[in-house]
């Protein structure tokens, strides 16, 4: 798979430019619901990147969502205020990079003070040459960051574009990212009944969809569709109807209709849930009794 995101003109079929930064093939792409020039991409390298398509190459990368983002002293690194176009993420990345360089410089100076003056002169000459630009392609490739342990199987922006839900293809883990601060990984756990992963693991592609009307995250788990609250926990609704793994989900906003596709070759439509679907088994048995 191609590790670059290509922008193609649907009218001519020609590729205008590429977004460069991923180390392996692209597995998921999602447009921001609020900013038409911002797109998110997930890759087999385990990272999720945000791009500004008004630029090309590695310079278009706004941010890399890292689950192991180190915690910095807030007195030293100020978090830029949230901007709807995600420009604060680029500023935040620059501040983090500056902080890392200061820490590296301190460690280098501490080492230099313990050696001879000849070595000190040599190290001082090498220091400036080691600096790299934040948008340098080789620098981006060397970043050992991960959004998921394994490839990224699916993504979906939440209403307002301030949060992003993503699924790992190896462990089936569903996570939420807060794009207002950092970005940061929200401490919420999504599990299916029995304490298993939210989505079907070991799939290159997974199914995820967000319903803005009732704040529900729909996830395909084998042949079932599970509806999670954004607060985490176990699914509040489970839709059954497919015979094999659910591969894609989408919704039609005005009618509140959910569309699902599966490897069984069927496309199913799901409307608003009826009260009878959520009655307990005891209540249903009572209604089934003859009225003698």
C-alpha positions in Angstrom: 0.0 0.0 0.0 1.1 3.6 -0.8 2.2 5.4 2.4 1.3 8.8 0.9 -2.1 10.5 0.8 -2.9 11.6 -2.7 -5.4 14.3 -3.5 -7.3 13.6 -6.8 -9.5 16.0 -8.8 -12.7 14.0 -9.3 -13.5 15.9 -12.5 -10.2 15.1 -14.3 -8.9 12.2 -12.3 -5.5 13.9 -12.0 -3.6 13.9 -8.7 -2.8 17.5 -7.6 -0.3 16.8 -4.8 0.6 14.3 -2.1 0.8 14.4 1.7 4.0 12.8 2.9 4.8 11.5 6.4 3.4 8.0 7.0 6.0 5.2 6.9 3.5 2.5 5.7 0.3 2.1 3.7 -2.8 4.2 4.4 -5.7 2.3 5.9 -8.3 5.0 6.8 -9.0 8.6 5.8 -11.6 11.1 7.2 -12.4 14.7 6.4 -12.9 17.2 9.2 -16.7 17.9 9.6 -16.0 21.6 10.3 -12.8 22.5 8.3 -13.0 21.5 4.6 -9.2 21.8 4.2 -8.3 19.4 7.0 -8.1 15.6 6.6 -7.1 12.9 9.0 -5.3 9.7 7.9 -4.5 6.4 9.7 -1.8 4.1 8.6 -0.3 0.6 9.0 2.5 2.4 10.9 0.2 2.8 13.8 -0.1 6.6 13.6 -2.9 9.1 12.9 -2.0 12.4 11.3 -3.9 15.6 10.6 -3.2 17.4 7.4 -3.8 20.8 5.9 -4.3 20.2 2.2 -3.5 23.7 1.3 0.2 22.6 1.6 1.9 19.6 0.1 4.5 17.1 1.2 5.6 16.8 4.8 4.8 20.5 5.4 1.1 19.8 5.3 1.2 17.7 8.5 -0.5 19.6 11.3 0.0 17.0 14.1 0.6 13.3 14.9 -1.7 11.8 17.5 0.6 10.2 20.0 -0.8 8.0 22.8 2.5 8.2 24.7 2.8 12.0 24.7 5.1 12.9 27.6 3.7 15.2 30.3 5.5 18.5 30.4 5.6 21.1 33.1 2.8 23.5 32.3 4.9 26.4 33.7 7.5 25.7 31.0 5.2 24.8 28.1 2.0 26.8 27.6 -0.8 25.1 25.8 -2.0 27.3 22.9 -5.7 28.1 22.9 -8.0 26.0 20.8 -8.4 27.1 17.2 -11.2 25.7 15.0 -8.8 25.2 12.1 -6.5 23.1 14.4 -3.6 25.5 13.9 -3.0 25.3 17.7 -1.8 21.7 17.2 1.0 22.9 15.0 2.0 25.5 17.6 1.8 22.9 20.4 4.0 20.5 18.4 6.6 23.3 17.9 6.6 24.0 21.7 7.1 20.4 22.5 10.0 20.2 20.0 11.5 23.3 21.5 11.2 21.8 25.0 12.9 18.6 23.8 15.8 20.5 22.3 16.3 22.5 25.5 16.3 19.2 27.5 18.8 17.7 25.0 21.0 20.8 25.2 21.1 20.6 29.0 22.1 16.9 28.9 24.7 17.7 26.3 26.2 20.5 28.3 26.2 18.3 31.4 28.2 15.7 29.5 30.6 18.2 28.0 31.6 19.6 31.4 33.0 16.2 32.4 35.4 15.9 29.5 38.4 17.8 28.2 38.4 21.2 26.5 39.3 19.5 23.2 36.2 17.3 23.3 34.1 20.3 24.4 35.1 22.2 21.2 34.2 19.3 19.0 30.8 18.8 20.6 30.0 22.4 20.4 30.7 22.3 16.6 28.4 19.3 16.2 25.5 20.7 18.2 24.0 23.2 15.8 24.4 20.7 12.9 22.2 18.2 14.6 19.2 20.4 14.6 16.5 19.5 12.1 13.5 21.4 10.9 10.1 20.4 12.4 8.7 19.7 8.9 11.7 17.9 7.6 10.6 14.6 6.0 13.4 12.5 7.5 12.7 14.0 10.9 9.0 13.0 10.7 9.9 9.5 9.6 12.1 9.0 12.7 9.5 10.0 15.1 8.8 6.9 17.2 5.2 7.7 18.1 2.2 5.5 18.0 -1.6 6.2 18.0 -2.4 2.5 18.2 -0.5 -0.7 18.9 -0.6 -1.9 15.4 -2.3 -0.4 12.4 -5.2 2.1 12.5 -8.3 0.3 11.3 -11.0 3.1 11.3 -11.6 6.7 12.3 -14.5 9.1 12.7 -14.7 12.7 13.8 -17.2 13.6 16.5 -19.7 16.5 16.1 -17.9 19.8 16.1 -14.6 18.3 15.0 -13.0 18.7 18.5 -12.7 14.9 19.1 -11.8 11.9 17.0 -12.6 8.3 17.6 -10.3 5.6 16.2 -10.0 1.8 16.3 -6.9 -0.3 16.4 -6.8 -3.1 13.9 -4.7 -5.5 16.0 -6.4 -5.2 19.4 -9.8 -3.8 18.4 -9.4 -1.0 20.9 -11.7 2.0 20.5 -10.2 5.3 21.8 -11.2 9.0 21.9 -8.8 11.8 21.1 -9.3 15.4 22.4 -8.0 17.7 19.7 -8.3 20.8 21.8 -5.3 20.1 24.1 -2.3 18.5 22.7 -3.9 16.3 21.3 -4.5 14.1 24.2 -5.9 10.6 24.7 -9.1 10.6 26.8 -9.2 8.1 29.6 -12.3 6.2 28.6 -12.7 2.5 28.2 -15.0 0.9 25.7 -15.6 -2.8 26.0 -18.1 -5.2 24.5 -20.2 -7.6 26.7 -17.8 -10.0 28.4 -15.1 -7.5 28.7 -13.7 -8.0 25.2 -12.5 -5.4 22.8 -15.0 -2.9 21.3 -14.3 -3.9 17.7 -13.3 -7.1 16.0 -9.5 -7.4 16.3 -7.0 -8.4 13.6 -8.9 -6.7 10.8 -7.2 -4.2 8.5 -10.5 -2.3 8.1 -13.2 -1.8 10.7 -16.5 -0.1 10.9 -17.2 3.0 12.9 -19.8 5.8 12.7 -20.9 8.6 15.0 -24.5 9.7 15.4 -24.6 13.3 16.4 -28.2 13.4 17.4 -28.0 11.0 20.3 -24.2 11.1 20.9 -23.7 7.4 20.0 -20.6 5.8 18.6 -21.6 2.8 16.4 -18.9 0.1 16.0 -19.0 -3.1 14.1 -18.1 -6.1 16.2 -18.2 -9.3 14.1 -21.8 -9.6 12.8 -23.2 -7.2 15.5 -23.3 -3.4 15.6 -22.8 -1.9 19.0 -23.8 1.5 20.1 -21.6 3.1 22.7 -22.1 6.3 24.8 -19.3 8.8 24.4 -18.7 8.4 28.1 -17.4 4.8 27.6 -18.4 1.5 29.2 -20.3 -1.3 27.6 -22.7 -0.8 24.6 -26.1 0.7 25.3 -27.6 -0.9 22.1 -26.7 -3.9 20.1 -28.1 -4.4 16.5 -28.2 -7.9 15.1 -29.0 -8.9 11.5 -25.8 -9.5 9.6 -24.4 -13.0 9.1 -20.7 -12.2 9.0 -18.3 -9.4 9.9 -19.7 -5.8 9.5 -17.2 -4.0 7.3 -18.7 -0.4 6.9 -21.1 1.9 8.6 -22.7 5.2 7.6 -25.7 7.2 8.5 -28.3 9.4 6.8 -28.8 12.4 9.1 -32.3 13.7 8.4 -34.0 10.3 8.7 -31.7 9.1 11.6 -31.1 6.0 9.4 -28.0 3.9 9.9 -26.6 2.0 7.0 -24.4 -1.1 7.4 -22.5 -3.3 5.0 -21.0 -6.8 5.7 -19.0 -9.4 4.0 -22.2 -11.4 3.8 -23.0 -9.2 0.8 -26.0 -7.4 2.4 -26.6 -3.7 3.1 -29.0 -3.2 5.9 -30.8 0.0 7.0 -31.6 0.6 10.7 -34.2 3.2 11.7 -35.1 4.6 15.1 -35.2 1.9 17.7 -38.7 0.9 18.8 -39.5 0.5 22.5 -40.4 -3.2 22.0 -36.7 -3.9 21.0 -35.6 -2.9 24.5 -38.2 -4.7 26.6 -37.0 -7.3 29.0 -37.6 -10.9 28.1 -39.9 -11.2 31.1 -42.1 -8.4 29.8 -42.3 -9.9 26.3 -43.4 -13.2 27.7 -46.1 -11.5 29.7 -47.5 -9.8 26.5 -47.4 -13.1 24.6 -49.9 -14.8 27.0 -53.4 -15.3 25.7 -55.9 -12.9 27.3 -58.4 -15.5 28.6 
